Amino acid sequence: MLGNLIGGFIVILVGVTLAPTVANEVQGARGNSTHVDTGNITGASGTILGLTNLFYALAVAAVAMGMSVAGLRQGGLM
């Protein structure tokens, strides 16, 4: 139980630490530094690439919550 809760917090810590790196790489892939798409990625591809930060944050949160809920279920608290 405690291992899953600590694991969930570690996932959050690592995910939040890597979030700026992910954001910088997404911005670099978009082609410039002014949030205006002037690179080769346009249309639907640019939109999905712009949402990558959101998908990353949601994935980190979902994994952390899943691990925490699994720990609480093992402990009989949920």
N, C-alpha and C positions, 0 to 999 in steps of 0.2 A: 504494500500500500504506500508506504513512505517513499519507496524507490520510484514509483510512478509519479507521485506528486513532485518530487525533486526533479525527475526527468522532464516533466512539463515546464517547470520553471527554467530549466537549462535550455529547453527548446525556445522559450520566449527570449531568453537572454541572448542566445546565439542569433536568432532571427532578427531581433532589434539591432544587434550590432552589425549585421550584414545588410540591413535595409538601405543605408546610404550608398553602399557599393553597388547594390542592384539598381538603385535609382540613377546613379552616375553612368552605369553601363547602358541602361535603357536610353538615357539622354544622348549618349554617344552614338548609339545605333540609329537614333532618329536623324542625325546628320548635322546638328548645330547646337548652340548653347542658349538660344533665345526662345525655346519652346514653340518655334514656328517650323512646320515641316517643309523644309526646302531640299531635303535629301532625296534619295531614291525610293524611300518608303512612303507611299501615299495611299489614300483611300482607306479601305477596310483594314489593310495591313497596318497602316499607321495608327488607326484607332485601337486595334488589338494590342499593338506594341505599347501604346500609351497607357493601356490598362494593366500592363504587366506588374506594376508596383502594387496595384490593388489586389491582383490575384496572389502575389507573393505574401502580402500581409494577411490575407484571408487564409491561405494555406498554413502559415505559421500559427495563427490563432486556432485553426481547426485541429491541427496536430496536438498542440498544447492542451486544448480542452479535452480532446479524446483521451490523451494519456492521463489527465487528472481524473476524469470520470471513471476510467478503468480502475485507477487506484482506489477511488472512493467506493466503487462497487465491490472490490476485493475486501475492503474493510467493513462492508455492511452498512455504510452510511448513505448509500444511494440505491 
